[in-house]
């Protein structure tokens, strides 16, 4: 998985994706990856801050969307988009990280002419942020990343994280309605 991440990072050059510098193995076959240093995660920020400035949240969300769009434009699906994989370079610059399960988009058309992924990769990602088709026996497209973006937008918009909502059944309904 780490070699896959190195391969993906070598190909990507976007201000919203953590930069890769070097990778090497030691004598014990441990792989080391040297990447851009970032301060903290969006997940940590969301947990610590209940007051949200709407213009700042929109600014951050646009940065995340830009990085995901770049990944999609390079025929890839992120598949594990979540606040803990979004890092702060500084207090106003976010970067997507942890590209270990990014998938190639092997695209075919179904009977309805819709694009589908031919490689079945069931259950890759973090369940709380996975689209239903990503958890099931269905082929899926970049739309699974759009689903995760919707959840992240919801978390940026309200003062509750997905983990907190999961523990409060009445809030799960609000999250699903807001999508």
Number of C-alpha atoms within 10 A of each C-alpha: 10 15 12 14 17 19 14 19 21 13 10 15 13 15 14 22 25 25 19 20 12 11 13 10 10 8 6 6 8 9 12 12 16 12 15 13 12 16 10 17 20 21 19 13 15 19 13 10 10 13 10 13 10 12 9 12 16 14 13 21 16 15 20 23 16 17 21 23 18 17 21 18 10 13 14 19 25 23 27 24 28 23 23 17 16 23 26 19 17 11 11 11 15 27 24 28 25 18 24 18 18 20 20 15 19 13 15 11 11 11 6 6 8 10 17 17 20 16 13 13 18 14 15 15 19 14 12 13 22 21 19 14 15 23 17 13 12 14 16 24 21 21 15 20 24 17 17 22 21 16 24 21 19 19 19 23 16 14 15 18 20 20 11 13 16 14 10 11 10 10 15 15 11 12 19 11 8 11 11
